[in-house]
Amino acid sequence: MAADPLRWVDDELAALDTAGLRRRRTVREGPQGAGPIHWNGRDLVNFGSNDYLGLAAAEVRDAVLLTIERAGWGSGASPLVTGRGAVHEALEQALARFEGTQAALLFSSGYAANLSTLASSMAAVFRARGWKSTPTATQRSCSGGLLGEMTFDGG
């Protein structure tokens, strides 16, 4: 019988088990946030949380639930097709007042905001220079923020 070509995987896993280094998926009890969590029957400080904005806090959860009750939940069409929500309009107005600007515009993600800002800024530059080409931004492998390459479609 031929030797198992993947036997080394079992050997490596056994070595990790022996050394107490093999990681296993576990189930956390309760919500995850910046505060303590109950995990494997113990209360621990969660140093691995990505909740640096405190969005897992009970006050935020309660505000989200109240807003869902009032404004609803779920995906819909683009605001240009079916209109934006009153909550979104109020937030845009509050942000504009806070920033001291004429208006503010909400985007669904940082990527969408960056892409729209970049494209509209470049389009304004092109119009000002009388160029007929339009800019197109594409995003390549990125994590957090826009790492883009500008190309021109010649249109």
N, C-alpha and C positions, 0 to 999 in steps of 0.2 A: 504494500500500500504506500502511495506517495505521501511525503511529509506535507503537513498543512502549512501553506505559505503565509498564513495569517496567525500562526501560533505566537509570534512575537507580540501581538496585541494582547493576548491573554497573559503573557509573561509580564508585560509592562503594567497592566492593570493589577496583577497580583503583587508586583513590587510596590505600587502606590498604596494598595491595601495594607501591606506589611508595614510600610513607613507611616501609615495614618494620614496620607496625603491625597487620597482619592476623594474627589468632590462628588456629592450626590445631591440631586434635587430634593428639596424639602418643601413643606407647606407652611407658610406663615399664617398665623391666626390674627384676624383683624386687619385694620387699615395700615398702610405703610406711609410714613411721613418722616419728618425730621426728628420727631420725638421717639420715645421708647417703643419697641415692638415686642410682641410675644411670639417667640420662635423656639421650636423644639422644647416646649414646656418651660421656657425661661423668659424672664423679662430682660431685654437687652437694649443698650443704646444703639441706635441705627446710624453707624458712621458711613454706611453705603448708600444712603438716600440721595436721590437727585432732586429732592423737593426743596431746593435752595430758595424758592420764592414763597414757601409756606402754603402752597395751594392745597395740601392735604388737610389743612386745619379745619376743625369743625365749623368755624364761622364761615369759611369759604364754601364748604359743602352745603351749609344751610342756605346761603345766598344763591347758590346754583340751583338747589331744589326749588326755592321760591320763584326764581326766574323761569325755570322750566314750567312750573304751574301756570305762571302768568303769560309767558310768551310761546310756550310749546318747545318741542324738541324734534330734531330730525333734519335730514337734508332737504333742500328744495332747489329751486332754479336759481340762476344768477339774479342778483338784485336788479340788474337791468331788465330782466324778463318779468319778475313778479314783485319787484319793490323790495326795499330793505326793511328790516324790522324797526319798530319804534325804539326798542332798546338800543339798537345799533346807531340810530340817528342821534339819540340822546348822548351816547358815549362819544360819538364823533364831535358833537357840539361841546361837550365838556372838555375833551382833549384839545380842541381848538382854543377854547378860553384859557386853559392851563398853559398852553404853549404861546399864547398871544398871537395867534395866526387867524386868517380869515376863515379857514376851514381845516378839517382833518379827514382822512380817509382810512377806513379799516381794511386790512387784508387778511386772508385766511391763514397765511404763514409768512415767516420772515423771507422765505424764498420768493413768494409771490410779490411781496413788497419790494425786494431788491430788484427783481426782474422788471417790474413795472416802472420803477424809478429810473433804472438804467435805460430801458427802451424809450421812455418818454423824454428823458434828458437828451439822449443821442438824437432822437427825431427832431427835437427843437434845434439842436446844433445844425443838423442837416438842412432843415428849412431855412435857417438864418443864412446859411452859406449858399443856398440855391441848388443844393445837390438833390438829385432825384432818387438816389439809392436810399433804401431804408435799413436801419440797423436791426440785427437779430442777435439776441444773446442766447447762448446755450450754456447749460451748467454741466460740468464734468464732475468726476468723483469729488465730492466735497462733504465735509461734516461741519455743519454750523457756519452759515455765512455763504455768500455768493463768490465762488471761484469760477469766473466765466471767461469765455473767449468771445470776442466780438467778430462777427463776420458780416459781410454786406452782400445782399442778394441781387444787387444790380437792377432792381425793379424800379 
